[in-house]
Amino acid sequence: MVLPAMGMVSEIIPVFSRKPIFGYKAIAFSTVGIAFYSLLVWAHHMFAVGMPYYLDSFFMISSMTIAVPTGIKIFNWLATTWRGNLFFDTPMLFALGFIALFTMGGLSGIFLAAFPIDLQVHDTYYVVAHFHYVLFGGSIFAIFGGVYYWWPKMFGRLLDERLGKIHFALMFIGFNLVFLPQHMLGLLGMQRRIYTYQHGGLWEVYNLISTIGSGVMALGFVVFFANVVATSRSGRRVGNDPWLADTLEWYTTSPPPPHNFDRVPYVASTRPLRDLRRQLAEAEAAPIGG
């Protein structure tokens, strides 16, 4: 489920870092590695059903091994930003938020992959927190980054940048308020799927923080939909390539025609638009008749 989101982040980070992706082949092969190992980790959801220890050990090791290609991606994304000319537009903020939250979810996942620990926190709010950091903090943040990034290509108008940053701030703060306390609730023994609990103590404090956070995050969704409505008619119109991106979809008009290209462009690298801009700059700099 998270691989498409990772693909979006791999598209967004280089554009707003004004650098090519660091370690393109490593990014590509790590995707293959994650896809392969994802076939071998499914029973880490079943450590508490009484499987024999050799099966528990196999799925524990495979679940920890999948952290290797995932870590490669994270370090490559961070290395792409290193000494880059960073632009913190809304797509970039959501992509960086994805890296932060998905990394936190991955770290808690390494603990859960160890079946002695999993047996202690199984079916508690620690699992709920881990799951949402990986899939909500991971996938949803990347998807919102992709929406802001490709919106002008789909509809020919930019979403409002100020509202986009407010949306990101509310989502990021609200998300952490909701799910960070749930790690502690799980370690304190609060089980999933209960509708009430004893008043007083840390359980009540952490649950109250989570409730406040859910309201903050819901407000972020409201801001996003308000942004869509407000810019659907009055949003700033853009040309083919408002982000100075490098991939081929930005070569067409915004929105693109059904057939994409009147003439198929020449592609010589993974960054064809950058190559084209460089060729145009060299042609303009060349002396007349030279």
C-alpha positions as CSV (number, residue, x, y, z in Angstrom):
1,M,0.0,0.0,0.0
2,V,2.8,2.4,0.7
3,L,4.8,1.8,-2.5
4,P,2.8,4.2,-4.7
5,A,3.2,6.8,-1.9
6,M,7.0,6.2,-1.9
7,G,6.9,6.7,-5.7
8,M,5.2,10.1,-5.3
9,V,7.8,11.2,-2.7
10,S,10.6,10.1,-5.1
11,E,9.1,12.4,-7.7
12,I,8.5,15.4,-5.4
13,I,11.7,15.6,-3.4
14,P,14.1,16.1,-6.4
15,V,11.9,18.8,-7.9
16,F,11.8,21.0,-4.8
17,S,15.5,20.2,-4.0
18,R,16.6,21.2,-7.5
19,K,18.7,18.1,-7.6
20,P,18.4,14.7,-9.2
21,I,17.3,11.9,-6.9
22,F,20.3,10.5,-5.0
23,G,21.0,6.9,-5.9
24,Y,18.4,6.3,-8.6
25,K,19.3,2.6,-8.9
26,A,19.2,2.1,-5.2
27,I,15.8,3.7,-5.1
28,A,14.6,1.4,-7.8
29,F,16.0,-1.8,-6.5
30,S,14.8,-1.0,-2.9
31,T,11.3,-0.8,-4.3
32,V,11.8,-4.3,-5.7
33,G,13.2,-5.4,-2.3
34,I,10.2,-4.1,-0.4
35,A,7.8,-5.7,-2.8
36,F,9.6,-9.1,-2.4
37,Y,9.9,-9.0,1.3
38,S,6.3,-7.9,1.7
39,L,5.4,-11.4,0.6
40,L,7.3,-12.9,3.6
41,V,6.1,-10.8,6.6
42,W,2.4,-11.4,6.8
43,A,2.5,-13.7,9.9
44,H,3.9,-10.9,12.1
45,H,0.2,-10.1,12.6
46,M,-0.2,-13.6,14.1
47,F,2.5,-13.9,16.7
48,A,-0.1,-14.4,19.4
49,V,-1.9,-17.3,17.8
50,G,0.5,-20.0,19.0
51,M,2.7,-20.6,16.0
52,P,5.9,-22.7,16.7
53,Y,9.0,-20.7,17.6
54,Y,10.8,-21.4,14.3
55,L,8.0,-19.8,12.4
56,D,7.9,-16.9,14.8
57,S,11.6,-16.5,14.3
58,F,11.4,-16.6,10.5
59,F,8.7,-13.9,10.3
60,M,10.5,-11.8,12.9
61,I,13.7,-11.8,10.8
62,S,11.9,-11.2,7.5
63,S,9.9,-8.3,9.2
64,M,13.2,-6.7,10.4
65,T,14.9,-7.3,7.0
66,I,12.3,-5.3,5.2
67,A,13.6,-2.3,7.2
68,V,16.8,-2.4,5.1
69,P,15.4,-1.4,1.7
70,T,13.0,1.0,3.4
71,G,16.0,2.6,5.2
72,I,17.8,2.9,1.8
73,K,14.9,5.0,0.5
74,I,14.8,7.2,3.5
75,F,18.5,7.9,3.4
76,N,18.4,8.5,-0.4
77,W,15.5,11.0,0.0
78,L,17.4,12.9,2.8
79,A,20.6,12.8,0.7
80,T,18.7,14.3,-2.2
81,T,17.8,17.3,0.0
82,W,21.4,17.6,1.3
83,R,22.9,20.9,-0.1
84,G,20.0,21.2,-2.4
85,N,18.2,24.5,-3.3
86,L,15.2,23.7,-1.2
87,F,11.7,25.2,-1.9
88,F,9.3,24.6,0.9
89,D,6.1,24.6,-1.2
90,T,3.2,22.6,0.0
91,P,4.0,19.4,-1.9
92,M,7.5,19.4,-0.4
93,L,6.1,20.0,3.1
94,F,3.9,16.9,2.8
95,A,6.7,14.9,1.3
96,L,9.0,15.8,4.2
97,G,6.2,15.1,6.7
98,F,5.8,11.7,5.1
99,I,9.5,10.9,5.7
100,A,9.3,12.0,9.3
101,L,6.1,10.1,10.2
102,F,6.8,7.0,8.2
103,T,10.3,6.8,9.9
104,M,8.6,7.0,13.3
105,G,6.2,4.3,12.4
106,G,8.9,2.1,11.0
107,L,10.9,2.4,14.2
108,S,8.0,1.2,16.3
109,G,7.5,-1.5,13.7
110,I,11.0,-2.9,14.4
111,F,10.0,-3.3,18.0
112,L,6.7,-5.0,17.0
113,A,8.6,-7.3,14.7
114,A,10.3,-8.9,17.7
115,F,7.7,-11.4,18.8
116,P,8.6,-11.4,22.5
117,I,7.7,-7.6,22.5
118,D,4.7,-8.2,20.2
119,L,3.3,-10.7,22.7
120,Q,3.3,-8.0,25.4
121,V,1.7,-5.2,23.4
122,H,-0.5,-7.3,21.1
123,D,-4.0,-5.9,20.5
124,T,-3.1,-2.7,22.4
125,Y,-3.1,0.9,21.3
126,Y,0.6,0.6,20.7
127,V,-0.3,-1.4,17.6
128,V,-2.9,1.2,16.6
129,A,-0.3,4.0,16.9
130,H,2.3,2.1,14.8
131,F,-0.2,1.2,12.1
132,H,-1.4,4.8,11.7
133,Y,2.1,6.2,11.6
134,V,2.9,3.9,8.8
135,L,-0.2,4.0,6.7
136,F,-1.9,7.3,7.6
137,G,1.2,9.3,8.4
138,G,2.9,7.6,5.5
139,S,0.5,7.1,2.7
140,I,-2.0,9.9,3.3
141,F,0.7,12.6,3.7
142,A,2.4,11.4,0.5
143,I,-1.0,11.4,-1.3
144,F,-1.7,14.9,-0.2
145,G,1.8,15.9,-1.4
146,G,1.0,14.3,-4.8
147,V,-2.4,16.0,-5.0
148,Y,-0.8,19.5,-4.5
149,Y,2.0,18.6,-6.9
150,W,-0.1,17.3,-9.8
151,W,-3.2,19.4,-9.2
152,P,-2.1,22.1,-11.6
153,K,-1.3,19.5,-14.3
154,M,-4.8,18.0,-13.9
155,F,-6.8,21.2,-13.7
156,G,-4.6,24.0,-14.9
157,R,-4.8,25.9,-11.7
158,L,-2.7,26.0,-8.5
159,L,-4.2,25.3,-5.2
160,D,-3.7,28.2,-2.8
161,E,-0.3,28.0,-1.2
162,R,-1.2,29.8,2.0
163,L,-4.2,27.5,2.7
164,G,-2.0,24.5,1.7
165,K,0.6,25.4,4.4
166,I,-2.2,25.8,6.9
167,H,-3.6,22.4,5.9
168,F,-0.2,20.8,6.3
169,A,0.4,22.4,9.8
170,L,-3.0,21.3,11.1
171,M,-2.6,17.8,9.7
172,F,0.9,17.3,11.0
173,I,0.2,18.7,14.5
174,G,-3.2,17.0,14.8
175,F,-1.9,13.7,13.6
176,N,0.9,13.6,16.2
177,L,-1.5,14.8,18.9
178,V,-3.8,11.9,18.0
179,F,-1.4,9.0,17.7
180,L,1.8,9.8,19.6
181,P,0.0,9.4,23.0
182,Q,-1.4,6.1,21.9
183,H,2.0,4.6,22.1
184,M,2.0,5.3,25.8
185,L,-1.6,4.1,26.2
186,G,-0.6,0.8,24.7
187,L,2.4,0.4,26.9
188,L,0.1,1.2,29.9
189,G,-2.1,-1.7,28.8
190,M,-5.0,0.0,27.1
191,Q,-6.5,-2.6,24.7
192,R,-8.1,-1.9,21.3
193,R,-11.8,-2.0,20.7
194,I,-13.0,-0.8,24.1
195,Y,-15.7,1.8,24.4
196,T,-15.0,3.1,27.9
197,Y,-12.3,3.0,30.6
198,Q,-11.8,4.1,34.2
199,H,-11.7,7.9,34.7
200,G,-8.6,9.6,36.0
201,G,-4.9,8.9,35.6
202,L,-2.8,8.9,32.5
203,W,-5.3,6.9,30.4
204,E,-7.7,9.8,30.6
205,V,-5.0,12.4,29.9
206,Y,-3.7,10.6,26.8
207,N,-7.1,9.9,25.4
208,L,-8.1,13.6,25.9
209,I,-5.0,14.7,23.9
210,S,-5.9,12.2,21.2
211,T,-9.5,13.6,21.0
212,I,-8.2,17.2,20.7
213,G,-5.8,16.1,18.0
214,S,-8.6,14.4,16.0
215,G,-10.4,17.8,16.0
216,V,-7.3,19.6,14.8
217,M,-6.7,17.1,12.1
218,A,-10.4,17.3,11.0
219,L,-10.0,21.0,10.7
220,G,-7.1,20.4,8.4
221,F,-9.4,18.4,6.0
222,V,-11.9,21.3,6.1
223,V,-9.1,23.7,5.1
224,F,-8.2,21.4,2.2
225,F,-11.7,21.2,0.8
226,A,-12.1,24.9,1.3
227,N,-8.9,25.3,-0.8
228,V,-10.3,23.1,-3.5
229,V,-13.6,25.0,-3.7
230,A,-12.0,28.5,-3.5
231,T,-9.4,27.7,-6.3
232,S,-11.7,25.8,-8.6
233,R,-12.8,29.1,-10.2
234,S,-10.4,31.7,-9.0
235,G,-7.1,29.8,-8.6
236,R,-4.1,31.1,-10.4
237,R,-3.8,29.6,-13.9
238,V,-0.4,28.0,-14.7
239,G,1.5,27.0,-17.7
240,N,2.9,23.6,-18.6
241,D,5.5,23.4,-15.9
242,P,4.8,25.6,-12.8
243,W,7.3,23.7,-10.6
244,L,10.2,23.5,-13.0
245,A,9.9,19.8,-12.9
246,D,12.0,17.3,-14.9
247,T,9.6,14.5,-15.9
248,L,7.7,14.2,-19.1
249,E,4.1,14.9,-18.0
250,W,5.1,18.6,-17.5
251,Y,5.9,18.8,-21.2
252,T,2.2,18.8,-22.1
253,T,-0.3,21.6,-21.5
254,S,-2.2,21.9,-18.2
255,P,-4.6,20.1,-18.3
256,P,-3.1,17.8,-20.9
257,P,-4.9,16.9,-24.1
258,P,-6.3,13.3,-24.4
259,H,-3.5,12.3,-26.7
260,N,-0.7,13.9,-24.5
261,F,1.7,14.8,-27.3
262,D,1.3,16.0,-30.9
263,R,4.9,14.8,-31.4
264,V,6.6,12.3,-29.1
265,P,9.5,14.2,-27.4
266,Y,13.0,12.9,-27.5
267,V,14.0,11.3,-24.2
268,A,17.7,10.6,-23.4
269,S,17.6,10.4,-19.6
270,T,15.4,10.2,-16.6
271,R,15.1,14.0,-16.6
272,P,14.1,14.9,-20.1
273,L,12.8,18.4,-19.3
274,R,16.0,19.4,-17.6
275,D,17.9,18.2,-20.7
276,L,15.6,20.3,-22.9
277,R,16.0,23.4,-20.7
278,R,19.8,23.0,-20.8
279,Q,19.8,22.6,-24.6
280,L,17.7,25.8,-24.9
281,A,20.0,27.7,-22.6
282,E,23.0,26.6,-24.6
283,A,21.4,27.6,-27.8
284,E,20.5,31.0,-26.5
285,A,24.1,31.5,-25.2
286,A,25.7,30.4,-28.4
287,P,27.0,33.3,-30.6
288,I,25.1,34.1,-33.8
289,G,26.7,32.4,-36.7
290,G,29.2,30.7,-34.4
